[in-house]
Amino acid sequence: MPVGKYAPATPDFPNDRKETAINAKPTLARPHVVTTVAAAALSTVIALGLLTAVTGLFQRDGAPFEQVVIAERACANYAFVSERETCVRLYLATSRVQGVASR
């Protein structure tokens, strides 16, 4: 390989370089007010829908936190975690059965 001979990377590129005027303060395109309001309204509706759905699922399927705390305190005397979890599940199951039977 001979030293001092280099092939240009882009042989068809013209060598005249022009200066480009650059605006020092670029301005971004501002969205229309209607678009912003519509996007905010849509995101609010979606957020409220998700919150309502999650709340409904917790109320339908989940045990109230108060009952879980009562069950954990009632089963605190078990040494092993598996025994405690079984005790809590049984305690919650019996409280649900009693709740359904009282209706």
LINWOZI-V116951 format. One record per pair of residues at least 12 apart in sequence whose C-alpha atoms are under 10 Angstrom apart, sorted by the first residue. I is the first residue (numbers start at 1). J is the second residue. D is the distance in Angstrom with one decimal. If there is no record, write none. Layout:
i->[I & I]
j->[J & J]
d->[D & D]
This chain:
i->[63 & 63 & 63 & 63 & 64 & 67 & 67 & 67 & 67 & 67 & 68 & 68 & 68 & 68 & 69 & 70 & 70 & 70 & 71 & 71 & 71 & 71 & 71 & 71 & 71 & 71 & 71 & 72 & 72 & 72 & 72 & 72 & 72 & 72 & 73 & 74 & 74 & 74 & 75 & 75 & 75 & 76]
j->[92 & 93 & 95 & 96 & 92 & 88 & 91 & 92 & 95 & 96 & 88 & 89 & 91 & 92 & 88 & 88 & 91 & 92 & 84 & 85 & 87 & 88 & 89 & 90 & 91 & 92 & 95 & 84 & 85 & 87 & 88 & 89 & 91 & 92 & 88 & 87 & 88 & 91 & 87 & 88 & 91 & 88]
d->[7.7 & 9.7 & 9.8 & 8.6 & 9.9 & 9.7 & 9.0 & 7.2 & 8.3 & 9.9 & 7.5 & 9.1 & 8.9 & 7.2 & 9.3 & 9.0 & 9.1 & 9.3 & 9.5 & 9.6 & 7.9 & 5.2 & 8.3 & 8.9 & 5.9 & 6.8 & 9.5 & 7.6 & 8.4 & 8.3 & 6.0 & 9.5 & 8.9 & 9.8 & 9.0 & 8.5 & 8.0 & 8.5 & 6.0 & 6.4 & 8.6 & 9.4]
